[in-house]
């Protein structure tokens, strides 16, 4: 398994078509994990929603969870 090729595909420098089937399985796992990470834009987006008292997510039953802040008027 070529770790440098996997890293280049994850960085968007190469297409996934260059991967072997085994490498593609590892790439998918790493890609899904990377996409699950929050970035600075998401942190800022949800911080602003909390500040304004807006919904910030869903609970286990799919209902909107609101921040415990006083909504901005």
N, CA, C, O and CB atoms as a CASP TS submission, in Angstrom:
PFRMAT TS
TARGET T0000
AUTHOR 0000-0000-0000
METHOD Language model
MODEL 1
PARENT N/A
ATOM      1  N   UNK     1       0.851  -1.175   0.000  1.00  0.00           N
ATOM      2  CA  UNK     1       0.000   0.000   0.000  1.00  0.00           C
ATOM      3  C   UNK     1       0.894   1.234   0.000  1.00  0.00           C
ATOM      4  O   UNK     1       1.818   1.351   0.805  1.00  0.00           O
ATOM      5  CB  UNK     1      -0.967   0.000   1.224  1.00  0.00           C
ATOM      6  N   UNK     2       0.606   2.136  -0.902  1.00  0.00           N
ATOM      7  CA  UNK     2       1.409   3.350  -1.059  1.00  0.00           C
ATOM      8  C   UNK     2       0.790   4.480  -0.241  1.00  0.00           C
ATOM      9  O   UNK     2      -0.163   5.125  -0.678  1.00  0.00           O
ATOM     10  CB  UNK     2       1.517   3.756  -2.556  1.00  0.00           C
ATOM     11  N   UNK     3       1.344   4.712   0.958  1.00  0.00           N
ATOM     12  CA  UNK     3       0.801   5.729   1.864  1.00  0.00           C
ATOM     13  C   UNK     3       0.900   7.140   1.276  1.00  0.00           C
ATOM     14  O   UNK     3       0.019   7.971   1.497  1.00  0.00           O
ATOM     15  CB  UNK     3       1.533   5.677   3.202  1.00  0.00           C
ATOM     16  N   UNK     4       1.970   7.405   0.532  1.00  0.00           N
ATOM     17  CA  UNK     4       2.115   8.750  -0.043  1.00  0.00           C
ATOM     18  C   UNK     4       1.060   8.989  -1.120  1.00  0.00           C
ATOM     19  O   UNK     4       0.559  10.104  -1.262  1.00  0.00           O
ATOM     20  CB  UNK     4       3.531   8.939  -0.633  1.00  0.00           C
ATOM     21  N   UNK     5       0.725   7.954  -1.874  1.00  0.00           N
ATOM     22  CA  UNK     5      -0.324   8.102  -2.894  1.00  0.00           C
ATOM     23  C   UNK     5      -1.671   8.337  -2.211  1.00  0.00           C
ATOM     24  O   UNK     5      -2.463   9.168  -2.654  1.00  0.00           O
ATOM     25  CB  UNK     5      -0.391   6.841  -3.815  1.00  0.00           C
ATOM     26  N   UNK     6      -1.924   7.601  -1.131  1.00  0.00           N
ATOM     27  CA  UNK     6      -3.170   7.816  -0.375  1.00  0.00           C
ATOM     28  C   UNK     6      -3.249   9.253   0.134  1.00  0.00           C
ATOM     29  O   UNK     6      -4.296   9.894   0.044  1.00  0.00           O
ATOM     30  CB  UNK     6      -3.265   6.826   0.813  1.00  0.00           C
ATOM     31  N   UNK     7      -2.146   9.750   0.664  1.00  0.00           N
ATOM     32  CA  UNK     7      -2.124  11.123   1.172  1.00  0.00           C
ATOM     33  C   UNK     7      -2.378  12.124   0.049  1.00  0.00           C
ATOM     34  O   UNK     7      -3.087  13.111   0.248  1.00  0.00           O
ATOM     35  CB  UNK     7      -0.781  11.423   1.851  1.00  0.00           C
ATOM     36  N   UNK     8      -1.811  11.881  -1.114  1.00  0.00           N
ATOM     37  CA  UNK     8      -2.009  12.797  -2.247  1.00  0.00           C
ATOM     38  C   UNK     8      -3.454  12.777  -2.735  1.00  0.00           C
ATOM     39  O   UNK     8      -3.992  13.816  -3.119  1.00  0.00           O
ATOM     40  CB  UNK     8      -1.065  12.431  -3.402  1.00  0.00           C
ATOM     41  N   UNK     9      -4.086  11.604  -2.724  1.00  0.00           N
ATOM     42  CA  UNK     9      -5.496  11.528  -3.124  1.00  0.00           C
ATOM     43  C   UNK     9      -6.361  12.261  -2.095  1.00  0.00           C
ATOM     44  O   UNK     9      -7.274  12.998  -2.466  1.00  0.00           O
ATOM     45  CB  UNK     9      -5.954  10.041  -3.266  1.00  0.00           C
ATOM     46  N   UNK    10      -6.076  12.062  -0.807  1.00  0.00           N
ATOM     47  CA  UNK    10      -6.831  12.767   0.234  1.00  0.00           C
ATOM     48  C   UNK    10      -6.659  14.280   0.131  1.00  0.00           C
ATOM     49  O   UNK    10      -7.573  15.034   0.461  1.00  0.00           O
ATOM     50  CB  UNK    10      -6.393  12.292   1.617  1.00  0.00           C
ATOM     51  N   UNK    11      -5.499  14.719  -0.323  1.00  0.00           N
ATOM     52  CA  UNK    11      -5.239  16.151  -0.476  1.00  0.00           C
ATOM     53  C   UNK    11      -5.815  16.710  -1.767  1.00  0.00           C
ATOM     54  O   UNK    11      -5.756  17.916  -2.003  1.00  0.00           O
ATOM     55  CB  UNK    11      -3.752  16.416  -0.431  1.00  0.00           C
ATOM     56  N   UNK    12      -6.377  15.836  -2.609  1.00  0.00           N
ATOM     57  CA  UNK    12      -6.969  16.286  -3.862  1.00  0.00           C
ATOM     58  C   UNK    12      -5.957  16.477  -4.977  1.00  0.00           C
ATOM     59  O   UNK    12      -6.272  17.087  -5.998  1.00  0.00           O
ATOM     60  CB  UNK    12      -7.700  17.561  -3.640  1.00  0.00           C
ATOM     61  N   UNK    13      -4.754  15.968  -4.799  1.00  0.00           N
ATOM     62  CA  UNK    13      -3.701  16.114  -5.798  1.00  0.00           C
ATOM     63  C   UNK    13      -3.761  15.028  -6.871  1.00  0.00           C
ATOM     64  O   UNK    13      -3.241  15.209  -7.972  1.00  0.00           O
ATOM     65  CB  UNK    13      -2.348  16.091  -5.125  1.00  0.00           C
ATOM     66  N   UNK    14      -4.391  13.911  -6.550  1.00  0.00           N
ATOM     67  CA  UNK    14      -4.556  12.798  -7.485  1.00  0.00           C
ATOM     68  C   UNK    14      -6.005  12.342  -7.465  1.00  0.00           C
ATOM     69  O   UNK    14      -6.713  12.536  -6.476  1.00  0.00           O
ATOM     70  CB  UNK    14      -3.604  11.620  -7.131  1.00  0.00           C
ATOM     71  N   UNK    15      -6.441  11.738  -8.556  1.00  0.00           N
ATOM     72  CA  UNK    15      -7.789  11.162  -8.628  1.00  0.00           C
ATOM     73  C   UNK    15      -7.819   9.818  -7.901  1.00  0.00           C
ATOM     74  O   UNK    15      -6.792   9.150  -7.778  1.00  0.00           O
ATOM     75  CB  UNK    15      -8.237  10.989 -10.108  1.00  0.00           C
ATOM     76  N   UNK    16      -8.979   9.431  -7.427  1.00  0.00           N
ATOM     77  CA  UNK    16      -9.119   8.142  -6.748  1.00  0.00           C
ATOM     78  C   UNK    16      -8.915   6.967  -7.696  1.00  0.00           C
ATOM     79  O   UNK    16      -8.685   5.843  -7.249  1.00  0.00           O
ATOM     80  CB  UNK    16     -10.487   8.042  -6.099  1.00  0.00           C
ATOM     81  N   UNK    17      -8.997   7.213  -8.986  1.00  0.00           N
ATOM     82  CA  UNK    17      -8.841   6.136  -9.973  1.00  0.00           C
ATOM     83  C   UNK    17      -7.442   5.541  -9.977  1.00  0.00           C
ATOM     84  O   UNK    17      -7.242   4.463 -10.536  1.00  0.00           O
ATOM     85  CB  UNK    17      -9.169   6.651 -11.356  1.00  0.00           C
ATOM     86  N   UNK    18      -6.460   6.216  -9.364  1.00  0.00           N
ATOM     87  CA  UNK    18      -5.095   5.685  -9.324  1.00  0.00           C
ATOM     88  C   UNK    18      -4.914   4.666  -8.204  1.00  0.00           C
ATOM     89  O   UNK    18      -3.883   3.996  -8.141  1.00  0.00           O
ATOM     90  CB  UNK    18      -4.094   6.821  -9.152  1.00  0.00           C
ATOM     91  N   UNK    19      -5.890   4.541  -7.329  1.00  0.00           N
ATOM     92  CA  UNK    19      -5.779   3.650  -6.178  1.00  0.00           C
ATOM     93  C   UNK    19      -6.091   2.201  -6.526  1.00  0.00           C
ATOM     94  O   UNK    19      -6.926   1.917  -7.386  1.00  0.00           O
ATOM     95  CB  UNK    19      -6.699   4.115  -5.081  1.00  0.00           C
ATOM     96  N   UNK    20      -5.408   1.296  -5.844  1.00  0.00           N
ATOM     97  CA  UNK    20      -5.747  -0.119  -5.950  1.00  0.00           C
ATOM     98  C   UNK    20      -7.028  -0.330  -5.145  1.00  0.00           C
ATOM     99  O   UNK    20      -7.396   0.534  -4.349  1.00  0.00           O
ATOM    100  CB  UNK    20      -4.571  -1.046  -5.431  1.00  0.00           C
ATOM    101  N   UNK    21      -7.714  -1.456  -5.333  1.00  0.00           N
ATOM    102  CA  UNK    21      -8.921  -1.704  -4.531  1.00  0.00           C
ATOM    103  C   UNK    21      -8.648  -1.664  -3.019  1.00  0.00           C
ATOM    104  O   UNK    21      -9.479  -1.169  -2.257  1.00  0.00           O
ATOM    105  CB  UNK    21      -9.516  -3.057  -4.904  1.00  0.00           C
ATOM    106  N   UNK    22      -7.508  -2.173  -2.587  1.00  0.00           N
ATOM    107  CA  UNK    22      -7.165  -2.162  -1.158  1.00  0.00           C
ATOM    108  C   UNK    22      -6.934  -0.728  -0.675  1.00  0.00           C
ATOM    109  O   UNK    22      -7.392  -0.346   0.401  1.00  0.00           O
ATOM    110  CB  UNK    22      -5.905  -3.026  -0.893  1.00  0.00           C
ATOM    111  N   UNK    23      -6.214   0.062  -1.485  1.00  0.00           N
ATOM    112  CA  UNK    23      -5.968   1.454  -1.125  1.00  0.00           C
ATOM    113  C   UNK    23      -7.274   2.245  -1.093  1.00  0.00           C
ATOM    114  O   UNK    23      -7.454   3.128  -0.254  1.00  0.00           O
ATOM    115  CB  UNK    23      -4.981   2.096  -2.112  1.00  0.00           C
ATOM    116  N   UNK    24      -8.174   1.926  -2.004  1.00  0.00           N
ATOM    117  CA  UNK    24      -9.446   2.640  -2.043  1.00  0.00           C
ATOM    118  C   UNK    24     -10.253   2.406  -0.768  1.00  0.00           C
ATOM    119  O   UNK    24     -10.910   3.323  -0.275  1.00  0.00           O
ATOM    120  CB  UNK    24     -10.258   2.206  -3.265  1.00  0.00           C
ATOM    121  N   UNK    25     -10.210   1.195  -0.233  1.00  0.00           N
ATOM    122  CA  UNK    25     -10.910   0.911   1.029  1.00  0.00           C
ATOM    123  C   UNK    25     -10.359   1.772   2.157  1.00  0.00           C
ATOM    124  O   UNK    25     -11.119   2.330   2.949  1.00  0.00           O
ATOM    125  CB  UNK    25     -10.786  -0.582   1.396  1.00  0.00           C
ATOM    126  N   UNK    26      -9.031   1.879   2.226  1.00  0.00           N
ATOM    127  CA  UNK    26      -8.402   2.702   3.256  1.00  0.00           C
ATOM    128  C   UNK    26      -8.732   4.175   3.014  1.00  0.00           C
ATOM    129  O   UNK    26      -9.016   4.911   3.959  1.00  0.00           O
ATOM    130  CB  UNK    26      -6.866   2.482   3.274  1.00  0.00           C
ATOM    131  N   UNK    27      -8.695   4.604   1.757  1.00  0.00           N
ATOM    132  CA  UNK    27      -9.013   5.991   1.419  1.00  0.00           C
ATOM    133  C   UNK    27     -10.424   6.348   1.865  1.00  0.00           C
ATOM    134  O   UNK    27     -10.641   7.412   2.445  1.00  0.00           O
ATOM    135  CB  UNK    27      -8.862   6.225  -0.087  1.00  0.00           C
ATOM    136  N   UNK    28     -11.382   5.469   1.598  1.00  0.00           N
ATOM    137  CA  UNK    28     -12.778   5.736   1.982  1.00  0.00           C
ATOM    138  C   UNK    28     -12.873   5.938   3.494  1.00  0.00           C
ATOM    139  O   UNK    28     -13.529   6.873   3.952  1.00  0.00           O
ATOM    140  CB  UNK    28     -13.710   4.571   1.533  1.00  0.00           C
ATOM    141  N   UNK    29     -12.224   5.070   4.269  1.00  0.00           N
ATOM    142  CA  UNK    29     -12.256   5.208   5.731  1.00  0.00           C
ATOM    143  C   UNK    29     -11.669   6.549   6.160  1.00  0.00           C
ATOM    144  O   UNK    29     -12.247   7.244   6.996  1.00  0.00           O
ATOM    145  CB  UNK    29     -11.484   4.053   6.400  1.00  0.00           C
ATOM    146  N   UNK    30     -10.526   6.909   5.591  1.00  0.00           N
ATOM    147  CA  UNK    30      -9.871   8.168   5.955  1.00  0.00           C
ATOM    148  C   UNK    30     -10.679   9.375   5.478  1.00  0.00           C
ATOM    149  O   UNK    30     -10.750  10.388   6.175  1.00  0.00           O
ATOM    150  CB  UNK    30      -8.456   8.220   5.367  1.00  0.00           C
ATOM    151  N   UNK    31     -11.283   9.272   4.300  1.00  0.00           N
ATOM    152  CA  UNK    31     -12.084  10.362   3.759  1.00  0.00           C
ATOM    153  C   UNK    31     -13.299  10.618   4.647  1.00  0.00           C
ATOM    154  O   UNK    31     -13.597  11.764   4.985  1.00  0.00           O
ATOM    155  CB  UNK    31     -12.527  10.044   2.319  1.00  0.00           C
ATOM    156  N   UNK    32     -13.991   9.556   5.019  1.00  0.00           N
ATOM    157  CA  UNK    32     -15.176   9.699   5.875  1.00  0.00           C
ATOM    158  C   UNK    32     -14.782  10.308   7.221  1.00  0.00           C
ATOM    159  O   UNK    32     -15.487  11.178   7.733  1.00  0.00           O
ATOM    160  CB  UNK    32     -15.871   8.325   6.086  1.00  0.00           C
ATOM    161  N   UNK    33     -13.667   9.864   7.797  1.00  0.00           N
ATOM    162  CA  UNK    33     -13.206  10.420   9.075  1.00  0.00           C
ATOM    163  C   UNK    33     -12.876  11.902   8.917  1.00  0.00           C
ATOM    164  O   UNK    33     -13.221  12.710   9.780  1.00  0.00           O
ATOM    165  CB  UNK    33     -11.967   9.647   9.594  1.00  0.00           C
ATOM    166  N   UNK    34     -12.210  12.261   7.821  1.00  0.00           N
ATOM    167  CA  UNK    34     -11.839  13.665   7.584  1.00  0.00           C
ATOM    168  C   UNK    34     -13.075  14.540   7.401  1.00  0.00           C
ATOM    169  O   UNK    34     -13.117  15.661   7.908  1.00  0.00           O
ATOM    170  CB  UNK    34     -10.932  13.779   6.347  1.00  0.00           C
ATOM    171  N   UNK    35     -14.074  14.045   6.687  1.00  0.00           N
ATOM    172  CA  UNK    35     -15.287  14.824   6.458  1.00  0.00           C
ATOM    173  C   UNK    35     -16.101  14.993   7.734  1.00  0.00           C
ATOM    174  O   UNK    35     -16.906  15.919   7.833  1.00  0.00           O
ATOM    175  CB  UNK    35     -16.137  14.164   5.387  1.00  0.00           C
ATOM    176  N   UNK    36     -15.904  14.117   8.705  1.00  0.00           N
ATOM    177  CA  UNK    36     -16.630  14.222   9.969  1.00  0.00           C
ATOM    178  C   UNK    36     -16.017  15.264  10.898  1.00  0.00           C
ATOM    179  O   UNK    36     -16.652  15.677  11.868  1.00  0.00           O
ATOM    180  CB  UNK    36     -16.664  12.873  10.663  1.00  0.00           C
ATOM    181  N   UNK    37     -14.786  15.692  10.612  1.00  0.00           N
ATOM    182  CA  UNK    37     -14.128  16.695  11.438  1.00  0.00           C
ATOM    183  C   UNK    37     -14.731  18.074  11.166  1.00  0.00           C
ATOM    184  O   UNK    37     -15.009  18.433  10.022  1.00  0.00           O
ATOM    185  CB  UNK    37     -12.606  16.706  11.172  1.00  0.00           C
ATOM    186  N   UNK    38     -14.925  18.830  12.236  1.00  0.00           N
ATOM    187  CA  UNK    38     -15.439  20.186  12.094  1.00  0.00           C
ATOM    188  C   UNK    38     -14.298  21.122  11.731  1.00  0.00           C
ATOM    189  O   UNK    38     -13.190  21.011  12.257  1.00  0.00           O
ATOM    190  CB  UNK    38     -16.138  20.654  13.392  1.00  0.00           C
ATOM    191  N   UNK    39     -14.583  22.029  10.838  1.00  0.00           N
ATOM    192  CA  UNK    39     -13.597  23.034  10.456  1.00  0.00           C
ATOM    193  C   UNK    39     -13.889  24.358  11.132  1.00  0.00           C
ATOM    194  O   UNK    39     -14.911  24.497  11.804  1.00  0.00           O
ATOM    195  CB  UNK    39     -13.569  23.212   8.943  1.00  0.00           C
ATOM    196  N   UNK    40     -13.007  25.335  10.964  1.00  0.00           N
ATOM    197  CA  UNK    40     -13.215  26.638  11.599  1.00  0.00           C
ATOM    198  C   UNK    40     -14.498  27.334  11.150  1.00  0.00           C
ATOM    199  O   UNK    40     -15.124  28.052  11.929  1.00  0.00           O
ATOM    200  CB  UNK    40     -12.041  27.531  11.313  1.00  0.00           C
ATOM    201  N   UNK    41     -14.886  27.120   9.892  1.00  0.00           N
ATOM    202  CA  UNK    41     -16.115  27.744   9.398  1.00  0.00           C
ATOM    203  C   UNK    41     -17.330  27.196  10.123  1.00  0.00           C
ATOM    204  O   UNK    41     -18.257  27.941  10.441  1.00  0.00           O
ATOM    205  CB  UNK    41     -16.263  27.527   7.891  1.00  0.00           C
ATOM    206  N   UNK    42     -17.330  25.890  10.387  1.00  0.00           N
ATOM    207  CA  UNK    42     -18.459  25.288  11.115  1.00  0.00           C
ATOM    208  C   UNK    42     -18.503  25.783  12.550  1.00  0.00           C
ATOM    209  O   UNK    42     -19.577  26.073  13.078  1.00  0.00           O
ATOM    210  CB  UNK    42     -18.364  23.753  11.095  1.00  0.00           C
ATOM    211  N   UNK    43     -17.335  25.882  13.186  1.00  0.00           N
ATOM    212  CA  UNK    43     -17.296  26.400  14.557  1.00  0.00           C
ATOM    213  C   UNK    43     -17.876  27.811  14.603  1.00  0.00           C
ATOM    214  O   UNK    43     -18.680  28.125  15.481  1.00  0.00           O
ATOM    215  CB  UNK    43     -15.848  26.395  15.105  1.00  0.00           C
ATOM    216  N   UNK    44     -17.474  28.649  13.672  1.00  0.00           N
ATOM    217  CA  UNK    44     -17.965  30.034  13.638  1.00  0.00           C
ATOM    218  C   UNK    44     -19.464  30.080  13.355  1.00  0.00           C
ATOM    219  O   UNK    44     -20.193  30.853  13.976  1.00  0.00           O
ATOM    220  CB  UNK    44     -17.205  30.847  12.576  1.00  0.00           C
ATOM    221  N   UNK    45     -19.922  29.252  12.415  1.00  0.00           N
ATOM    222  CA  UNK    45     -21.337  29.214  12.054  1.00  0.00           C
ATOM    223  C   UNK    45     -22.196  28.865  13.271  1.00  0.00           C
ATOM    224  O   UNK    45     -23.178  29.547  13.563  1.00  0.00           O
ATOM    225  CB  UNK    45     -21.576  28.197  10.921  1.00  0.00           C
ATOM    226  N   UNK    46     -21.812  27.786  13.984  1.00  0.00           N
ATOM    227  CA  UNK    46     -22.628  27.364  15.115  1.00  0.00           C
ATOM    228  C   UNK    46     -22.452  28.277  16.322  1.00  0.00           C
ATOM    229  O   UNK    46     -23.377  28.413  17.123  1.00  0.00           O
ATOM    230  CB  UNK    46     -22.288  25.939  15.495  1.00  0.00           C
ATOM    231  N   UNK    47     -21.297  28.901  16.473  1.00  0.00           N
ATOM    232  CA  UNK    47     -21.123  29.886  17.550  1.00  0.00           C
ATOM    233  C   UNK    47     -22.078  31.055  17.340  1.00  0.00           C
ATOM    234  O   UNK    47     -22.696  31.538  18.289  1.00  0.00           O
ATOM    235  CB  UNK    47     -19.654  30.390  17.609  1.00  0.00           C
ATOM    236  N   UNK    48     -22.194  31.507  16.098  1.00  0.00           N
ATOM    237  CA  UNK    48     -23.118  32.608  15.789  1.00  0.00           C
ATOM    238  C   UNK    48     -24.564  32.183  16.029  1.00  0.00           C
ATOM    239  O   UNK    48     -25.355  32.967  16.553  1.00  0.00           O
ATOM    240  CB  UNK    48     -22.938  33.073  14.326  1.00  0.00           C
ATOM    241  N   UNK    49     -24.915  30.972  15.659  1.00  0.00           N
ATOM    242  CA  UNK    49     -26.283  30.485  15.892  1.00  0.00           C
ATOM    243  C   UNK    49     -26.575  30.414  17.392  1.00  0.00           C
ATOM    244  O   UNK    49     -27.665  30.778  17.833  1.00  0.00           O
ATOM    245  CB  UNK    49     -26.486  29.092  15.238  1.00  0.00           C
ATOM    246  N   UNK    50     -25.591  29.940  18.181  1.00  0.00           N
ATOM    247  CA  UNK    50     -25.790  29.892  19.628  1.00  0.00           C
ATOM    248  C   UNK    50     -25.961  31.295  20.179  1.00  0.00           C
ATOM    249  O   UNK    50     -26.832  31.529  21.017  1.00  0.00           O
ATOM    250  CB  UNK    50     -24.612  29.187  20.319  1.00  0.00           C
ATOM    251  N   UNK    51     -25.143  32.232  19.720  1.00  0.00           N
ATOM    252  CA  UNK    51     -25.221  33.616  20.190  1.00  0.00           C
ATOM    253  C   UNK    51     -26.597  34.204  19.918  1.00  0.00           C
ATOM    254  O   UNK    51     -27.111  34.984  20.720  1.00  0.00           O
ATOM    255  CB  UNK    51     -24.141  34.472  19.520  1.00  0.00           C
ATOM    256  N   UNK    52     -27.195  33.835  18.793  1.00  0.00           N
ATOM    257  CA  UNK    52     -28.497  34.378  18.402  1.00  0.00           C
ATOM    258  C   UNK    52     -29.672  33.556  18.926  1.00  0.00           C
ATOM    259  O   UNK    52     -30.825  33.912  18.686  1.00  0.00           O
ATOM    260  CB  UNK    52     -28.580  34.466  16.903  1.00  0.00           C
ATOM    261  N   UNK    53     -29.393  32.448  19.648  1.00  0.00           N
ATOM    262  CA  UNK    53     -30.462  31.621  20.187  1.00  0.00           C
ATOM    263  C   UNK    53     -31.158  30.771  19.153  1.00  0.00           C
ATOM    264  O   UNK    53     -32.303  30.367  19.353  1.00  0.00           O
ATOM    265  CB  UNK    53     -31.459  32.474  20.859  1.00  0.00           C
ATOM    266  N   UNK    54     -30.495  30.494  18.058  1.00  0.00           N
ATOM    267  CA  UNK    54     -31.061  29.695  16.962  1.00  0.00           C
ATOM    268  C   UNK    54     -30.820  28.208  17.203  1.00  0.00           C
ATOM    269  O   UNK    54     -30.072  27.827  18.103  1.00  0.00           O
ATOM    270  CB  UNK    54     -30.451  30.120  15.606  1.00  0.00           C
ATOM    271  N   UNK    55     -31.467  27.370  16.383  1.00  0.00           N
ATOM    272  CA  UNK    55     -31.251  25.933  16.452  1.00  0.00           C
ATOM    273  C   UNK    55     -29.807  25.598  16.128  1.00  0.00           C
ATOM    274  O   UNK    55     -29.209  26.183  15.224  1.00  0.00           O
ATOM    275  CB  UNK    55     -32.195  25.199  15.500  1.00  0.00           C
ATOM    276  N   UNK    56     -29.258  24.661  16.866  1.00  0.00           N
ATOM    277  CA  UNK    56     -27.846  24.308  16.669  1.00  0.00           C
ATOM    278  C   UNK    56     -27.632  22.830  16.347  1.00  0.00           C
ATOM    279  O   UNK    56     -26.492  22.368  16.300  1.00  0.00           O
ATOM    280  CB  UNK    56     -27.057  24.665  17.903  1.00  0.00           C
ATOM    281  N   UNK    57     -28.707  22.093  16.127  1.00  0.00           N
ATOM    282  CA  UNK    57     -28.553  20.684  15.799  1.00  0.00           C
ATOM    283  C   UNK    57     -29.846  19.927  16.014  1.00  0.00           C
ATOM    284  O   UNK    57     -30.899  20.518  16.255  1.00  0.00           O
ATOM    285  CB  UNK    57     -27.446  20.065  16.627  1.00  0.00           C
ATOM    286  N   UNK    58     -29.752  18.610  15.923  1.00  0.00           N
ATOM    287  CA  UNK    58     -30.904  17.730  16.130  1.00  0.00           C
ATOM    288  C   UNK    58     -30.628  16.787  17.291  1.00  0.00           C
ATOM    289  O   UNK    58     -29.494  16.353  17.497  1.00  0.00           O
ATOM    290  CB  UNK    58     -31.226  16.927  14.846  1.00  0.00           C
ATOM    291  N   UNK    59     -31.684  16.472  18.053  1.00  0.00           N
ATOM    292  CA  UNK    59     -31.518  15.479  19.110  1.00  0.00           C
ATOM    293  C   UNK    59     -31.728  14.085  18.525  1.00  0.00           C
ATOM    294  O   UNK    59     -31.926  13.941  17.319  1.00  0.00           O
ATOM    295  CB  UNK    59     -32.508  15.741  20.282  1.00  0.00           C
ATOM    296  N   UNK    60     -31.684  13.067  19.369  1.00  0.00           N
ATOM    297  CA  UNK    60     -31.781  11.677  18.908  1.00  0.00           C
ATOM    298  C   UNK    60     -33.094  11.384  18.189  1.00  0.00           C
ATOM    299  O   UNK    60     -33.149  10.474  17.361  1.00  0.00           O
ATOM    300  CB  UNK    60     -31.628  10.733  20.081  1.00  0.00           C
ATOM    301  N   UNK    61     -34.156  12.137  18.490  1.00  0.00           N
ATOM    302  CA  UNK    61     -35.448  11.905  17.839  1.00  0.00           C
ATOM    303  C   UNK    61     -35.657  12.797  16.616  1.00  0.00           C
ATOM    304  O   UNK    61     -36.727  12.783  16.007  1.00  0.00           O
ATOM    305  CB  UNK    61     -36.573  12.132  18.830  1.00  0.00           C
ATOM    306  N   UNK    62     -34.622  13.578  16.257  1.00  0.00           N
ATOM    307  CA  UNK    62     -34.725  14.423  15.073  1.00  0.00           C
ATOM    308  C   UNK    62     -35.313  15.804  15.323  1.00  0.00           C
ATOM    309  O   UNK    62     -35.578  16.544  14.376  1.00  0.00           O
ATOM    310  CB  UNK    62     -35.540  13.737  14.059  1.00  0.00           C
ATOM    311  N   UNK    63     -35.521  16.159  16.590  1.00  0.00           N
ATOM    312  CA  UNK    63     -36.065  17.471  16.929  1.00  0.00           C
ATOM    313  C   UNK    63     -34.931  18.489  17.003  1.00  0.00           C
ATOM    314  O   UNK    63     -33.814  18.155  17.399  1.00  0.00           O
ATOM    315  CB  UNK    63     -36.842  17.418  18.273  1.00  0.00           C
ATOM    316  N   UNK    64     -35.222  19.738  16.617  1.00  0.00           N
ATOM    317  CA  UNK    64     -34.223  20.803  16.640  1.00  0.00           C
ATOM    318  C   UNK    64     -33.841  21.137  18.082  1.00  0.00           C
ATOM    319  O   UNK    64     -34.704  21.303  18.944  1.00  0.00           O
ATOM    320  CB  UNK    64     -34.754  22.063  15.917  1.00  0.00           C
ATOM    321  N   UNK    65     -32.544  21.230  18.326  1.00  0.00           N
ATOM    322  CA  UNK    65     -32.016  21.633  19.627  1.00  0.00           C
ATOM    323  C   UNK    65     -31.672  23.113  19.526  1.00  0.00           C
ATOM    324  O   UNK    65     -30.983  23.538  18.598  1.00  0.00           O
ATOM    325  CB  UNK    65     -30.756  20.770  20.045  1.00  0.00           C
ATOM    326  N   UNK    66     -32.156  23.893  20.486  1.00  0.00           N
ATOM    327  CA  UNK    66     -31.877  25.330  20.500  1.00  0.00           C
ATOM    328  C   UNK    66     -30.818  25.626  21.549  1.00  0.00           C
ATOM    329  O   UNK    66     -30.677  24.906  22.537  1.00  0.00           O
ATOM    330  CB  UNK    66     -33.166  26.149  20.780  1.00  0.00           C
ATOM    331  N   UNK    67     -30.081  26.694  21.312  1.00  0.00           N
ATOM    332  CA  UNK    67     -29.062  27.138  22.253  1.00  0.00           C
ATOM    333  C   UNK    67     -29.735  27.682  23.496  1.00  0.00           C
ATOM    334  O   UNK    67     -30.886  28.115  23.451  1.00  0.00           O
ATOM    335  CB  UNK    67     -28.142  28.204  21.619  1.00  0.00           C
ATOM    336  N   UNK    68     -29.021  27.658  24.593  1.00  0.00           N
ATOM    337  CA  UNK    68     -29.540  28.206  25.846  1.00  0.00           C
ATOM    338  C   UNK    68     -29.142  29.674  25.977  1.00  0.00           C
ATOM    339  O   UNK    68     -28.640  30.104  27.016  1.00  0.00           O
ATOM    340  CB  UNK    68     -29.020  27.393  27.060  1.00  0.00           C
ATOM    341  N   UNK    69     -29.369  30.422  24.927  1.00  0.00           N
ATOM    342  CA  UNK    69     -29.041  31.858  24.944  1.00  0.00           C
ATOM    343  C   UNK    69     -30.319  32.636  24.721  1.00  0.00           C
ATOM    344  O   UNK    69     -31.287  32.115  24.167  1.00  0.00           O
ATOM    345  CB  UNK    69     -27.969  32.222  23.856  1.00  0.00           C
ATOM    346  N   UNK    70     -30.319  33.874  25.151  1.00  0.00           N
ATOM    347  CA  UNK    70     -31.460  34.749  24.892  1.00  0.00           C
ATOM    348  C   UNK    70     -31.415  35.156  23.429  1.00  0.00           C
ATOM    349  O   UNK    70     -30.430  35.747  22.988  1.00  0.00           O
ATOM    350  CB  UNK    70     -31.447  36.005  25.828  1.00  0.00           C
ATOM    351  N   UNK    71     -32.461  34.852  22.668  1.00  0.00           N
ATOM    352  CA  UNK    71     -32.455  35.202  21.252  1.00  0.00           C
ATOM    353  C   UNK    71     -32.285  36.697  21.041  1.00  0.00           C
ATOM    354  O   UNK    71     -32.809  37.517  21.794  1.00  0.00           O
ATOM    355  CB  UNK    71     -33.735  34.731  20.590  1.00  0.00           C
ATOM    356  N   UNK    72     -31.539  37.027  19.999  1.00  0.00           N
ATOM    357  CA  UNK    72     -31.323  38.419  19.634  1.00  0.00           C
ATOM    358  C   UNK    72     -32.601  38.979  19.026  1.00  0.00           C
ATOM    359  O   UNK    72     -33.235  38.309  18.211  1.00  0.00           O
ATOM    360  CB  UNK    72     -30.135  38.559  18.648  1.00  0.00           C
ATOM    361  N   UNK    73     -32.990  40.177  19.401  1.00  0.00           N
ATOM    362  CA  UNK    73     -34.206  40.803  18.874  1.00  0.00           C
ATOM    363  C   UNK    73     -33.901  41.622  17.661  1.00  0.00           C
ATOM    364  O   UNK    73     -34.804  42.224  17.079  1.00  0.00           O
ATOM    365  CB  UNK    73     -34.871  41.669  19.922  1.00  0.00           C
TER
END
